[in-house]
Every structure is written in C-alpha cells, then in structure tokens.
Amino acid sequence: MFFTMNKIEFGIWVRQEREKKNWSQADLARESGLYRSLINNIENGVSESSPKTLKALAHAFDYPLDLLYEFVNLLPKKKELSAIKRKLAQVAEDVPDSDVEIAIALLEQRKEFYKKHPSIKPAK
C-alpha cells in the first residue's frame, strides 16, 4: 500500500493527495501554512521536505506524521499488518471511540496473559 519514496515520488504523492481533495496548490498552502512556491517545488521533486514541512503536510492531509517520515526515509518502514489486523483497524473506524477503547483493553489483557504464560501459544 504505502512505500518509501524518493523526493520525486514524494512530490507525485503530494500532488495526488492534493488533487484527491480537489485542492489547488494555494489551497494546500492555506491548509498547511506552507508557501505555495514550496509546495510547487515539492510536487516537482525540486525540494527536500524538512521535518517542519512534513508536519505541516501531515496536518493538512490528516495523516499521522510518522507515516510521512516513513515515506521520505526518516523512519524505517513499519512491519506490514496481517489481513486480520487490517480488518480490525477498518472495523475500528466505523464504531465509537468508546467501543474501540473496550477492544483495546481486552487486547491488552490478552497480551499480558501471554506474557505471564509464555508456554501457552496464542492461536494464529
């Protein structure tokens, strides 16, 4: 799904994300607090993205900052989630946060159980 990008690929990604929102470069500049000229340079693969720029873009696109850090090789790529864990995340998006908190509490209890009982193997 997501992969680590060089500055040209990252620029293409920024443009695609901006266009998904039907934003002009000026709109993205307004949402992110960045200069339109910088956004243009990023989209054209001219400029490197500083941590401050990545933070502004993450905020504008409503993405976790660490995801953008992965994209530009400032953080190692996270391990890919299994299909069942992706489904869990997908289901969590459609229920109230209070229900997600209950599920997290249950999963944390199970995690502690397996730590205390290492001879018991969790079902896969």
C-alpha positions, 0 to 999 in steps of 0.5 A: 500500500504505502512505500518509501519514496524518493523526493520525486515520488514524494512530490507525485504523492503530494500532488495526488493527495492534493488533487484527491481533495480537489485542492489547488496548490494555494489551497494546500498552502492555506491548509498547511501554512506552507508557501505555495512556491514550496509546495510547487517545488515539492510536487516537482521533486525540486525540494527536500521536505524538512521535518517542519514541512512534513508536519505541516503536510501531515496536518493538512492531509490528516495523516499521522506524521510518522507515516510521512517520515516513513515515506521520505526515509526518516523512519524505517518502514513499519512491519506490514499488518496481517489481513486480520489486523487490517480488518480490525483497524477498518472495523475500528473506524466505523464504531465509537471511540468508546467501543474501540477503547473496550477492544483495546483493553481486552487486547491488552489483557490478552497480551499480558496473559501471554506474557505471564504464560509464555508456554501457552501459544496464542492461536494464529 
